[in-house]
Amino acid sequence: MKHSKHEASGRHDGISVLLKEGKLYPPSLSFQQGAHVRGLAALKALRARALKNPEKFWAEAARELAWIRPWKKVLEWKPPFVKWFSGGRLNVSANCLDRHLAGPRRNKAAIIWEGEPGEVRTLTYQQLHYEVCRFANALKELGVAPGDRVALYMPMVPEAAVAMLACARIGAPHSVVFGGFSAEALRDRVLDAKAKVVITADGCHRRGAVLRLKDTVDQAVAAAPCVEKVVVLRRLGADLGGAAPLAWVEGRDHWWHELVDRQSADCPPAALGSEHPLFILYTSGSTGKPKGVLHTTGGYLTQTALTTRWIFDLREEDTFWCTADVGWVTGHSYVVYGPLANGATTVMYEGAPLYPKPDRLWSMIERHRVTVFYTAPTAIRTFIRMGDSWPKGRDLSSLRLLGTVGEPINPQAWEWYRKVIGGGRCPVVDTWWQTETGAIMISPLPGATPAKPGSATLPFPGIDADVVDMQGKPVPPGKGGYLVIRRPWPAMLRTIYGDPKRYAEQYFSQIPGGSVYFT
């Protein structure tokens, strides 16, 4: 990835360059006063401290999590392989659920879900914990053990989050495959991960039509002998559509509801090593073979939880909506794990953003009183083409912060987003990161960083980013170069699943020395 600006540089503080260039929106005084990080001076001091001693900085962040056993060593770095919080034991599911049950959060909404036809479900932390424990026991009944891979091919329904958290609870790495992918794409990912179980649904709603997901799974699994069991959520039932009834393989296929109905809700979380694999997520590779990006437990959750809290300035009363599908890393980090680790209310939506009318998302913000909204520039540009009348016809006054993710946002779209959706009062956090980084790496902090339309501004504290030439030398401000990360960070990928050689070549061979991550 080439970057034409030097704003990401960790070689100098980057702030002086940012302040000299372009139109800036400093944080309002009222927003700054309640923010987690308040003011530019505080941010400068924080970034300097974190870069001087990143291990201490990330250890402080990790202590915000609930550890079953403390770590012995913060960082082990033998380029290009890394371990964070070695010797420590914890459980991601327990950090997202169990630790919130002792106080008033037990009755707080964990997930607010809306289906495309319009039905709404809310799961409190207590209810979500109950469902996760029962499904975790169902997975155990199917023979899933710690280390076994489980593939998910699910619609955007609460059960997708339940399945992810249940896998995390028993130590079975999940591999979520986007529900719009073909049978061939699903088969390739299932085979590469050697998944033992596939979790799916009979179908889902999309743009007013019905998608028959189980049919796709049947095609994929026919050529994937590693799969022993298929779990099917009844999402559509009689509304499934199509002439053919749902195919069923006795002994292999199991209805979700029948499995969980006979399970206990008592399922203690497994005490897992900090480097225990949490998930494999496939991203397209330059060779045509998908890359199974492997993320682990302690470091991933540490950075995901902290970035969610600081970048979105998360507060107890927030209703947080990241519009990403769980099939992408953004859905992992900022729909499920990051918000729930912070005890937040996270919104999930099953369907298409313009269905049945172009104001679907704005009507949801109005009805659910969403306060923090995180979406992609492509969606924003689509909304612009639809015209201002759609958002202006809805009450968006609950919003207090906006975010963008997935690609660069052009300044014109940024300005429209701030003015029309945010009413000119909401900070915009433009975030840069990758499937491989696991969590946000470069972003404004809304109570501290002057926002610049079209720019992700500065690296997050503790991230040592730079813009360099192919010899690894920093380029001067204003010159083009390559974005690199000079030092390891907690949420970074650990390897490409089953292919450590490809991991080293893909990410650490371009810059001399073999220890600099090439984005």
Secondary structure as UniProt FT lines:
FT   STRAND          2..3
FT   TURN            7..8
FT   HELIX           15..20
FT   HELIX           29..34
FT   HELIX           40..52
FT   HELIX           54..62
FT   TURN            63..64
FT   STRAND          67..69
FT   STRAND          73..78
FT   TURN            79..80
FT   STRAND          81..86
FT   STRAND          89..90
FT   HELIX           92..96
FT   HELIX           98..100
FT   TURN            101..102
FT   HELIX           104..107
FT   STRAND          109..114
FT   TURN            116..117
FT   STRAND          120..124
FT   HELIX           125..141
FT   TURN            142..143
FT   TURN            146..147
FT   STRAND          150..153
FT   HELIX           158..170
FT   STRAND          174..176
FT   TURN            179..180
FT   HELIX           183..193
FT   STRAND          197..201
FT   STRAND          204..206
FT   TURN            207..208
FT   STRAND          209..211
FT   HELIX           213..221
FT   TURN            222..223
FT   TURN            225..226
FT   STRAND          229..233
FT   HELIX           237..239
FT   TURN            250..252
FT   STRAND          253..255
FT   HELIX           256..261
FT   STRAND          272..273
FT   TURN            274..275
FT   STRAND          277..283
FT   TURN            286..287
FT   STRAND          291..296
FT   HELIX           298..311
FT   TURN            312..313
FT   TURN            316..317
FT   STRAND          319..322
FT   TURN            326..327
FT   HELIX           329..331
FT   HELIX           332..337
FT   HELIX           338..341
FT   TURN            342..343
FT   STRAND          345..349
FT   TURN            353..354
FT   TURN            358..359
FT   HELIX           360..368
FT   STRAND          372..375
FT   HELIX           377..386
FT   HELIX           389..392
FT   TURN            397..398
FT   STRAND          401..404
FT   HELIX           411..416
FT   HELIX           417..421
FT   TURN            423..425
FT   STRAND          428..430
FT   TURN            435..437
FT   TURN            446..448
FT   TURN            453..454
FT   TURN            461..462
FT   STRAND          465..468
FT   TURN            470..471
FT   TURN            477..478
FT   STRAND          481..485
FT   TURN            490..491
FT   STRAND          495..496
FT   TURN            497..498
FT   HELIX           500..508
FT   TURN            512..513
FT   STRAND          517..518
//
